[in-house]
């Protein structure tokens, strides 16, 4: 392939204006300063592989013209001393590009090799005619499976690992199993869906839907086979289809489709048992699925399967010390989800007993954070003005309250947000229990000690929500101004956006609809939805615009928090549901 110069990686606007682009995401600083729409960046694959068809055709046509103008050589013969006849020399054939020859082409002529370039578009017409078929080549935008797979892998690099796939090369004679076929079909459909959002292509979106249906058919056949249902490829296909729903679930009602895939993952984990943790790939799959299962159970008020909690205990002994520390938090979050499930199913009906259980979970969470290793520390930065922020980080969301966090690793940031979400839920359970107890005891409701205690808990929820917002910009690729080692690789930003959906939802639920924090959360989700291409973020925006906050049944006074006697608006919520409102 001929070298055509180093291609520019800048955005379309900067390339057209021929100015330097800082390649900021989601918008470069040049477009942000000029208040211009930033069209985004070219796909890196298009910069690596270029279509040379037009160049080949041009060379072929040039060579053809040269052969046409070349005069045929006269055959050597003895010179005659007599007069020559005008009929002694045969006329040369006349060739027209769009016409026909006036006489047959001899075998010895220099144009007898036209058939050698048939692949370039020249065809032979019946009889003695030769014609050139005009070429009308257009740039090919037909997506290949390899391009879809490459795009997915490029933008779904998990911290410390390349997703959860087995990328060992297969032998040429290897025949893919049903589970491997389902895995590859799921991977292609997710990659196509991601590209359809980037290119804003309806055609690719339809292709992704068709691929999704094909992958679902293969997966159904795989899970019906006892051996295939225990394969790692089957479980990874389920996770991939769940990610597909996160990318494409634009309507709030479609979030249930993601939940259905999580149900399937739970069933497969039950079938596989703890033996699947013995392999490295099986352990990676379990770690990544476990987080989504816990979130799904916390959202629905459902119990976490006991087998998952037992496997989490085993995983703590199979992973490094810092990872085992994270696994401990997952185990506590599982207990918290089971507590909500017991309240939901009326197993726990006594408010005092529920309150004791909630305080016990909170004590475990506080003990966990107190024992944190030094690697889990983070730095808080303050940005005074929007122009300063744009100068440093382009058009990324300006941090709420002018403060943002920088962590050593995206996974550490994600673990902190899991802790914050668990604390918010525990505080909500405690406040709900105290509200119920005060409703049956007017003396207790009037107690200033109780009001002050409730005010402290409510303040904790506010601080936790603000910390989640402060961590959001790090998820989206903002690095510390003083430490380059704290930077987030660009390939993590897509995963960072997906990991941020649940924490942002819970942070927004802590405040009323018109509160500045909730408005900031909606704007941040809008960036994730439109700039990164995760449609579920747009569905969550609709939820945060329609539903009330989970703490709206409380009223703050000078002495503390006072519970209202009337029913608060959160009882009508369908997604942002309090513990006692299931």
C-alpha positions as CSV (number, residue, x, y, z in Angstrom):
1,X,0.0,0.0,0.0
2,X,1.4,3.4,-0.9
3,X,2.1,5.8,1.9
4,X,-0.1,8.8,1.5
5,X,1.0,10.9,4.4
6,X,0.2,10.8,8.1
7,X,-3.6,11.2,8.6
8,X,-4.9,13.8,11.0
9,X,-6.7,12.5,14.1
10,X,-8.5,15.8,14.7
11,X,-12.2,16.5,14.6
12,X,-13.9,17.3,11.3
13,X,-14.3,21.0,12.1
14,X,-10.6,21.5,12.9
15,X,-9.5,19.5,9.9
16,X,-11.7,21.7,7.6
17,X,-10.3,24.9,9.2
18,X,-6.8,23.4,9.1
19,X,-6.1,24.2,12.8
20,X,-4.6,22.1,15.6
21,X,-7.1,20.0,17.5
22,X,-6.5,18.8,21.0
23,X,-8.7,15.8,20.4
24,X,-10.7,16.4,23.6
25,X,-13.8,14.3,24.2
26,X,-16.7,14.6,23.8
27,X,-15.8,18.1,22.3
28,X,-12.4,19.6,21.5
29,X,-11.5,22.9,23.1
30,X,-11.3,24.7,19.7
31,X,-15.0,24.0,19.0
32,X,-15.9,24.7,22.6
33,X,-14.2,28.1,22.6
34,X,-15.9,29.1,19.3
35,X,-19.3,27.8,20.3
36,X,-19.3,25.5,17.3
37,X,-20.7,22.0,17.0
38,X,-17.9,19.5,17.1
39,X,-18.7,16.7,14.6
40,X,-16.5,14.2,16.4
41,X,-13.5,12.1,15.2
42,X,-12.9,9.6,12.5
43,X,-12.9,6.0,13.3
44,X,-9.3,4.8,13.9
45,X,-9.9,1.8,11.7
46,X,-10.6,4.1,8.7
47,X,-7.2,5.8,9.4
48,X,-5.4,2.5,9.4
49,X,-7.1,0.9,6.3
50,X,-7.8,3.0,3.2
51,X,-9.7,2.1,0.0
52,X,-7.2,1.9,-2.8
53,X,-9.7,0.8,-5.5
54,X,-9.8,4.2,-7.3
55,X,-6.0,4.3,-7.4
56,X,-5.8,0.8,-8.9
57,X,-8.5,1.6,-11.5
58,X,-6.7,4.9,-12.5
59,X,-3.4,3.0,-13.0
60,X,-5.2,0.3,-15.1
61,X,-6.8,3.0,-17.3
62,X,-3.4,4.7,-17.8
63,X,-1.8,1.4,-18.8
64,X,-4.6,0.7,-21.2
65,X,-4.2,4.1,-22.9
66,X,-0.5,3.6,-23.3
67,X,-1.1,0.2,-25.0
68,X,-3.6,1.7,-27.4
69,X,-1.3,4.5,-28.6
70,X,1.6,2.1,-29.1
71,X,2.1,1.3,-32.9
72,X,2.3,-2.3,-33.9
73,X,5.7,-3.5,-35.2
74,X,6.0,-4.2,-38.9
75,X,7.1,-7.7,-39.7
76,X,10.6,-8.0,-41.2
77,X,10.6,-9.0,-44.9
78,X,12.8,-8.8,-48.0
79,X,12.7,-5.5,-49.8
80,X,11.1,-5.5,-53.2
81,X,12.6,-3.6,-56.1
82,X,9.3,-3.4,-57.9
83,X,6.4,-1.1,-57.3
84,X,4.3,-1.8,-54.3
85,X,0.6,-2.3,-54.5
86,X,-1.7,-0.4,-52.2
87,X,-3.5,-3.6,-51.3
88,X,-0.3,-5.3,-50.1
89,X,-0.5,-3.9,-46.6
90,X,-3.5,-4.9,-44.4
91,X,-5.2,-2.1,-42.6
92,X,-4.7,-1.7,-38.8
93,X,-7.7,-2.4,-36.6
94,X,-9.5,0.6,-35.2
95,X,-10.5,0.5,-31.6
96,X,-13.1,2.7,-30.0
97,X,-13.6,2.8,-26.2
98,X,-17.3,3.0,-26.3
99,X,-17.7,1.7,-29.9
100,X,-16.5,-1.3,-31.9
101,X,-13.5,-2.3,-34.0
102,X,-13.8,-2.0,-37.7
103,X,-12.0,-5.3,-38.3
104,X,-11.0,-8.4,-36.4
105,X,-8.1,-8.3,-34.0
106,X,-5.2,-10.5,-35.0
107,X,-3.6,-12.8,-32.5
108,X,-0.2,-11.1,-33.0
109,X,-1.4,-7.6,-32.3
110,X,-0.4,-5.8,-29.1
111,X,-4.0,-5.3,-27.9
112,X,-4.9,-9.0,-27.9
113,X,-4.3,-9.1,-24.1
114,X,-7.5,-7.2,-23.0
115,X,-8.9,-10.3,-21.3
116,X,-6.1,-10.1,-18.8
117,X,-7.6,-7.1,-17.2
118,X,-11.2,-8.4,-16.9
119,X,-11.1,-8.1,-13.1
120,X,-10.6,-4.3,-13.5
121,X,-13.9,-3.8,-15.3
122,X,-13.3,-4.6,-18.9
123,X,-15.6,-7.1,-20.6
124,X,-15.6,-8.9,-23.9
125,X,-18.7,-8.4,-26.1
126,X,-20.1,-11.0,-28.4
127,X,-18.4,-11.4,-31.8
128,X,-15.5,-9.2,-32.6
129,X,-16.5,-6.2,-30.5
130,X,-14.5,-4.9,-27.5
131,X,-16.1,-2.6,-25.0
132,X,-15.1,-0.9,-21.7
133,X,-17.7,-1.1,-19.0
134,X,-17.7,2.3,-17.1
135,X,-16.8,2.0,-13.5
136,X,-19.0,3.7,-11.0
137,X,-17.2,2.9,-7.7
138,X,-18.6,4.4,-4.5
139,X,-16.9,4.3,-1.0
140,X,-18.0,1.2,0.7
141,X,-19.6,1.6,4.1
142,X,-20.6,-2.0,4.5
143,X,-19.7,-3.0,8.0
144,X,-17.7,-6.1,8.5
145,X,-17.9,-8.4,11.6
146,X,-14.2,-7.8,12.3
147,X,-14.7,-4.0,12.3
148,X,-17.6,-4.4,14.8
149,X,-15.6,-6.7,17.0
150,X,-12.6,-4.4,16.9
151,X,-14.6,-1.4,17.8
152,X,-16.2,-3.1,20.8
153,X,-12.9,-4.4,22.1
154,X,-11.3,-1.0,21.6
155,X,-13.9,0.8,23.7
156,X,-14.6,-1.9,26.3
157,X,-11.2,-2.4,27.9
158,X,-11.9,-3.1,31.6
159,X,-9.2,-2.0,34.1
160,X,-6.6,-4.7,34.2
161,X,-8.1,-6.9,31.5
162,X,-9.4,-7.1,28.0
163,X,-13.1,-7.6,28.8
164,X,-13.7,-11.3,29.6
165,X,-13.1,-13.0,26.2
166,X,-10.8,-15.8,25.4
167,X,-8.6,-14.4,22.6
168,X,-6.3,-17.4,22.2
169,X,-5.9,-18.2,18.5
170,X,-7.8,-21.2,17.3
171,X,-6.5,-23.8,15.0
172,X,-7.5,-23.4,11.3
173,X,-9.6,-26.6,11.5
174,X,-11.3,-25.5,14.7
175,X,-15.1,-25.8,14.5
176,X,-16.9,-23.3,16.7
177,X,-19.2,-24.7,19.3
178,X,-22.8,-23.5,19.8
179,X,-21.7,-21.4,22.7
180,X,-18.8,-19.8,20.8
181,X,-21.1,-19.0,17.9
182,X,-23.5,-17.3,20.3
183,X,-20.7,-15.4,21.9
184,X,-19.4,-14.1,18.5
185,X,-22.9,-13.2,17.3
186,X,-23.5,-11.3,20.5
187,X,-20.2,-9.5,20.2
188,X,-20.9,-8.5,16.6
189,X,-24.4,-7.2,17.5
190,X,-23.1,-5.1,20.4
191,X,-20.2,-3.7,18.3
192,X,-22.6,-2.8,15.5
193,X,-25.0,-1.1,17.9
194,X,-22.1,1.0,19.2
195,X,-21.1,2.0,15.7
196,X,-24.7,2.8,14.8
197,X,-24.8,5.4,17.6
198,X,-21.4,6.9,16.6
199,X,-22.3,7.1,12.9
200,X,-25.9,7.9,13.6
201,X,-26.9,5.3,11.1
202,X,-30.4,3.8,11.0
203,X,-29.2,1.1,8.7
204,X,-26.5,-0.1,11.2
205,X,-29.1,0.1,14.0
206,X,-31.3,-2.3,12.1
207,X,-28.4,-4.6,11.4
208,X,-27.6,-4.6,15.1
209,X,-31.2,-5.6,15.9
210,X,-31.1,-8.4,13.4
211,X,-27.7,-9.6,14.8
212,X,-29.2,-9.4,18.3
213,X,-32.1,-11.7,17.2
214,X,-29.6,-14.2,15.6
215,X,-27.5,-14.2,18.8
216,X,-30.5,-14.7,21.0
217,X,-31.5,-17.7,18.8
218,X,-28.0,-19.3,19.1
219,X,-27.9,-18.6,22.8
220,X,-31.3,-20.3,23.4
221,X,-30.0,-23.4,21.6
222,X,-26.8,-23.3,23.7
223,X,-28.5,-23.1,27.1
224,X,-30.7,-26.1,26.2
225,X,-27.6,-28.2,25.9
226,X,-26.3,-29.4,29.3
227,X,-22.6,-29.1,28.3
228,X,-22.8,-25.8,26.4
229,X,-24.8,-24.2,29.2
230,X,-21.8,-24.5,31.5
231,X,-19.3,-23.0,29.0
232,X,-17.7,-19.7,29.6
233,X,-18.7,-18.5,26.1
234,X,-22.4,-19.0,27.0
235,X,-22.2,-16.8,30.1
236,X,-20.2,-14.2,28.3
237,X,-22.9,-14.1,25.5
238,X,-25.5,-13.3,28.2
239,X,-23.4,-10.5,29.5
240,X,-22.8,-9.1,26.0
241,X,-26.6,-9.1,25.3
242,X,-27.1,-7.3,28.6
243,X,-24.7,-4.6,27.4
244,X,-26.6,-4.5,24.2
245,X,-29.7,-3.5,26.1
246,X,-27.8,-0.8,28.0
247,X,-26.6,0.7,24.7
248,X,-30.0,0.6,23.0
249,X,-32.6,0.9,25.8
250,X,-33.9,4.4,25.0
251,X,-37.3,4.1,26.8
252,X,-37.6,3.5,30.6
253,X,-39.8,0.5,30.0
254,X,-37.0,-1.2,28.0
255,X,-34.7,-1.3,31.1
256,X,-36.7,-4.4,32.0
257,X,-35.0,-6.2,29.1
258,X,-31.6,-5.7,30.7
259,X,-33.1,-7.2,33.9
260,X,-34.2,-10.3,32.0
261,X,-30.7,-11.0,30.9
262,X,-29.4,-10.6,34.4
263,X,-32.0,-13.3,35.5
264,X,-30.5,-15.6,32.8
265,X,-27.0,-14.9,34.1
266,X,-28.1,-15.8,37.7
267,X,-29.6,-19.1,36.4
268,X,-26.4,-20.0,34.6
269,X,-24.2,-19.2,37.6
270,X,-26.4,-21.6,39.6
271,X,-25.8,-24.3,37.1
272,X,-22.1,-23.7,36.8
273,X,-21.4,-23.8,40.6
274,X,-18.2,-22.7,42.3
275,X,-16.1,-24.9,40.0
276,X,-16.1,-22.1,37.3
277,X,-13.9,-20.0,39.5
278,X,-11.0,-22.4,39.0
279,X,-10.1,-20.8,35.6
280,X,-8.9,-17.3,35.0
281,X,-11.5,-16.6,32.4
282,X,-14.3,-18.0,34.6
283,X,-13.2,-15.8,37.5
284,X,-13.2,-12.6,35.3
285,X,-16.7,-13.4,34.1
286,X,-17.9,-13.9,37.6
287,X,-16.4,-10.6,38.8
288,X,-18.0,-8.6,36.0
289,X,-21.4,-10.3,36.2
290,X,-21.5,-10.1,40.0
291,X,-21.6,-6.3,39.9
292,X,-24.6,-6.2,37.5
293,X,-26.5,-8.9,39.5
294,X,-26.1,-6.9,42.8
295,X,-27.3,-3.7,41.1
296,X,-30.3,-5.5,39.6
297,X,-31.2,-7.0,43.0
298,X,-30.9,-3.7,44.8
299,X,-33.1,-1.9,42.2
300,X,-35.8,-4.5,42.4
301,X,-35.6,-5.3,46.1
302,X,-34.8,-8.9,45.4
303,X,-32.6,-11.4,47.2
304,X,-29.1,-12.1,46.0
305,X,-28.6,-15.8,45.3
306,X,-26.8,-17.5,48.1
307,X,-24.5,-19.2,45.6
308,X,-23.3,-15.8,44.4
309,X,-22.4,-14.7,48.0
310,X,-20.6,-18.0,48.6
311,X,-18.7,-17.6,45.3
312,X,-17.8,-14.1,46.4
313,X,-16.2,-15.5,49.6
314,X,-14.2,-18.0,47.5
315,X,-13.1,-15.2,45.1
316,X,-11.6,-13.2,48.0
317,X,-9.0,-16.0,48.4
318,X,-8.2,-16.3,44.7
319,X,-7.5,-12.7,44.0
320,X,-4.8,-10.2,45.2
321,X,-5.1,-8.4,48.5
322,X,-6.5,-5.1,47.1
323,X,-9.1,-7.0,45.0
324,X,-10.1,-9.1,48.0
325,X,-10.7,-5.9,49.8
326,X,-13.2,-4.9,47.0
327,X,-14.8,-8.4,47.2
328,X,-15.6,-7.8,50.8
329,X,-17.7,-4.7,49.9
330,X,-19.6,-6.8,47.4
331,X,-20.5,-9.3,50.1
332,X,-21.8,-6.5,52.3
333,X,-23.8,-5.0,49.4
334,X,-25.3,-8.5,48.9
335,X,-26.4,-8.6,52.6
336,X,-28.0,-5.1,52.1
337,X,-29.9,-6.3,49.1
338,X,-31.2,-9.3,51.0
339,X,-32.3,-6.9,53.8
340,X,-34.4,-4.9,51.3
341,X,-35.8,-8.1,49.9
342,X,-36.9,-9.3,53.4
343,X,-38.7,-5.9,53.9
344,X,-40.2,-6.1,50.5
345,X,-41.5,-9.7,50.9
346,X,-42.9,-8.9,54.5
347,X,-40.4,-11.3,56.1
348,X,-39.3,-8.3,58.2
349,X,-42.3,-6.3,59.4
350,X,-41.1,-5.1,62.8
351,X,-39.6,-1.6,62.5
352,X,-37.2,-2.1,65.5
353,X,-35.8,-5.3,64.2
354,X,-35.4,-3.8,60.7
355,X,-33.6,-0.8,62.3
356,X,-31.2,-3.0,64.2
357,X,-30.3,-4.9,61.0
358,X,-29.8,-1.7,59.0
359,X,-27.5,-0.3,61.7
360,X,-25.5,-3.6,61.6
361,X,-25.0,-3.2,57.9
362,X,-24.0,0.4,58.3
363,X,-21.4,-0.6,60.9
364,X,-19.9,-3.1,58.5
365,X,-19.7,-0.5,55.8
366,X,-18.0,2.0,58.1
367,X,-15.5,-0.7,59.2
368,X,-14.8,-1.5,55.6
369,X,-13.9,2.0,54.6
370,X,-11.9,2.5,57.8
371,X,-9.7,-0.5,56.9
372,X,-9.0,0.8,53.3
373,X,-5.5,0.5,52.0
374,X,-3.5,3.6,51.0
375,X,-4.0,2.9,47.3
376,X,-7.7,3.7,47.8
377,X,-7.2,7.3,48.7
378,X,-8.2,10.0,46.2
379,X,-7.5,13.7,45.7
380,X,-10.1,16.5,45.6
381,X,-9.5,19.4,43.2
382,X,-11.3,22.7,42.8
383,X,-11.9,24.5,39.6
384,X,-12.9,28.1,40.1
385,X,-14.4,29.0,36.7
386,X,-15.8,27.5,33.5
387,X,-13.2,29.1,31.2
388,X,-10.4,27.6,33.3
389,X,-12.2,24.2,33.1
390,X,-12.6,24.4,29.3
391,X,-9.0,25.4,28.9
392,X,-7.8,22.3,30.8
393,X,-10.4,19.6,29.9
394,X,-12.4,20.9,26.9
395,X,-16.2,20.5,26.9
396,X,-16.5,17.8,29.6
397,X,-19.2,18.4,32.2
398,X,-18.2,21.2,34.6
399,X,-18.1,19.6,38.1
400,X,-20.9,20.1,40.6
401,X,-20.0,22.6,43.3
402,X,-16.7,23.2,41.4
403,X,-15.1,20.1,42.9
404,X,-14.0,16.9,41.3
405,X,-12.1,13.8,42.5
406,X,-9.1,12.1,40.9
407,X,-8.3,8.4,41.7
408,X,-5.4,6.1,41.0
409,X,-7.6,3.7,38.9
410,X,-11.1,3.6,37.4
411,X,-11.8,0.4,39.3
412,X,-11.0,2.1,42.6
413,X,-13.3,5.0,41.7
414,X,-16.0,2.5,40.8
415,X,-15.6,0.7,44.2
416,X,-15.9,4.0,46.1
417,X,-19.2,4.6,44.3
418,X,-20.4,1.2,45.2
419,X,-19.7,2.0,48.9
420,X,-21.5,5.4,48.5
421,X,-24.6,3.8,46.9
422,X,-24.8,1.2,49.7
423,X,-24.5,3.9,52.4
424,X,-27.3,5.9,50.7
425,X,-29.6,2.9,50.7
426,X,-28.8,2.1,54.3
427,X,-29.5,5.7,55.4
428,X,-32.9,5.5,53.5
429,X,-33.8,2.3,55.4
430,X,-32.9,3.8,58.7
431,X,-34.9,7.0,58.1
432,X,-37.9,5.0,56.9
433,X,-37.8,2.9,60.1
434,X,-37.5,6.0,62.3
435,X,-40.4,7.6,60.4
436,X,-42.6,4.5,61.1
437,X,-41.6,4.4,64.8
438,X,-42.3,8.1,65.2
439,X,-45.7,7.7,63.6
440,X,-46.9,5.4,66.4
441,X,-45.2,7.5,69.1
442,X,-45.9,11.2,69.1
443,X,-43.5,11.7,72.0
444,X,-40.7,10.2,70.0
445,X,-41.6,12.3,67.0
446,X,-41.2,15.5,69.0
447,X,-37.9,14.5,70.5
448,X,-35.1,16.9,69.5
449,X,-32.5,14.1,69.8
450,X,-34.4,12.1,67.1
451,X,-34.8,15.2,64.9
452,X,-31.1,16.0,65.2
453,X,-30.1,12.4,64.5
454,X,-32.3,12.3,61.4
455,X,-30.8,15.6,60.2
456,X,-27.3,14.1,60.5
457,X,-28.3,11.0,58.5
458,X,-29.9,13.2,55.8
459,X,-26.7,15.3,55.6
460,X,-24.7,12.1,55.1
461,X,-26.9,11.2,52.1
462,X,-26.3,14.7,50.6
463,X,-22.5,14.4,51.1
464,X,-22.5,10.9,49.5
465,X,-24.5,12.2,46.5
466,X,-22.1,15.1,46.0
467,X,-19.1,12.7,46.2
468,X,-20.7,10.6,43.4
469,X,-21.1,13.7,41.3
470,X,-17.5,14.7,42.0
471,X,-16.3,11.3,40.8
472,X,-18.3,11.5,37.6
473,X,-15.8,13.6,35.6
474,X,-13.1,11.1,36.3
475,X,-15.2,8.4,34.8
476,X,-15.5,10.5,31.7
477,X,-11.7,10.9,31.3
478,X,-10.7,13.9,33.4
479,X,-7.3,13.5,34.8
480,X,-5.5,15.4,37.6
481,X,-3.6,18.5,36.6
482,X,-0.6,17.6,38.6
483,X,-0.3,13.8,38.1
484,X,-0.2,12.3,34.7
485,X,-0.2,8.8,36.2
486,X,-3.8,9.4,37.4
487,X,-5.1,9.8,33.8
488,X,-7.9,7.6,32.6
489,X,-7.2,5.9,29.2
490,X,-9.6,6.9,26.5
491,X,-10.6,3.3,26.0
492,X,-12.0,3.3,29.6
493,X,-14.4,6.2,29.0
494,X,-17.1,3.9,27.5
495,X,-16.9,1.5,30.4
496,X,-16.7,4.5,32.7
497,X,-20.0,5.7,31.3
498,X,-21.7,2.4,31.9
499,X,-20.4,2.0,35.4
500,X,-21.6,5.5,36.2
501,X,-25.3,5.0,35.4
502,X,-26.4,3.4,38.7
503,X,-24.5,5.8,41.0
504,X,-25.8,8.9,39.1
505,X,-29.3,7.6,39.3
506,X,-29.1,7.1,43.0
507,X,-27.5,10.5,43.6
508,X,-30.2,12.2,41.6
509,X,-32.9,10.3,43.6
510,X,-31.7,11.9,46.9
511,X,-33.0,15.3,45.9
512,X,-36.3,16.7,44.5
513,X,-36.9,17.2,40.7
514,X,-36.0,20.9,40.7
515,X,-32.8,20.6,42.9
516,X,-29.5,21.8,41.3
517,X,-27.9,18.5,41.9
518,X,-30.5,16.5,40.1
519,X,-30.4,19.0,37.2
520,X,-26.6,18.5,37.0
521,X,-27.0,14.7,37.1
522,X,-29.4,14.9,34.1
523,X,-26.9,17.0,32.1
524,X,-24.2,14.5,32.9
525,X,-26.4,11.6,31.8
526,X,-27.2,13.6,28.6
527,X,-23.4,13.7,27.8
528,X,-23.2,9.9,28.4
529,X,-26.2,9.3,26.2
530,X,-25.4,11.6,23.3
531,X,-21.6,11.9,23.3
532,X,-20.7,8.4,24.3
533,X,-23.7,6.6,22.8
534,X,-25.3,4.8,25.8
535,X,-29.1,5.1,25.3
536,X,-30.0,3.9,28.8
537,X,-28.6,7.2,30.1
538,X,-31.3,9.0,28.1
539,X,-34.0,6.7,29.6
540,X,-32.8,7.5,33.1
541,X,-33.1,11.2,32.3
542,X,-36.8,10.7,31.6
543,X,-37.1,8.9,35.0
544,X,-35.4,11.7,36.9
545,X,-37.6,14.3,35.2
546,X,-40.8,12.5,36.1
547,X,-40.3,10.9,39.5
548,X,-39.9,12.4,43.0
549,X,-37.0,12.1,45.3
550,X,-36.9,9.3,47.9
551,X,-36.5,11.7,50.8
552,X,-39.4,14.1,50.0
553,X,-41.5,12.9,52.9
554,X,-39.1,14.8,55.3
555,X,-39.1,18.5,56.2
556,X,-36.1,20.2,57.6
557,X,-36.4,22.7,60.5
558,X,-34.0,24.5,62.8
559,X,-34.1,21.6,65.3
560,X,-33.6,18.9,62.6
561,X,-35.7,16.7,60.3
562,X,-39.5,16.5,60.9
563,X,-41.5,13.8,59.1
564,X,-44.6,14.9,57.3
565,X,-48.0,13.3,58.2
566,X,-49.2,13.3,54.6
567,X,-48.2,10.7,52.1
568,X,-45.2,12.0,50.0
569,X,-45.0,11.9,46.3
570,X,-42.4,9.2,46.1
571,X,-45.1,6.5,46.7
572,X,-46.1,6.9,43.0
573,X,-42.5,6.2,41.8
574,X,-42.0,3.2,39.6
575,X,-38.1,3.2,39.5
576,X,-36.9,5.4,42.3
577,X,-38.6,3.4,44.9
578,X,-38.0,3.6,48.7
579,X,-37.6,0.6,50.9
580,X,-41.2,0.6,52.2
581,X,-42.8,1.5,48.9
582,X,-42.3,-1.7,47.0
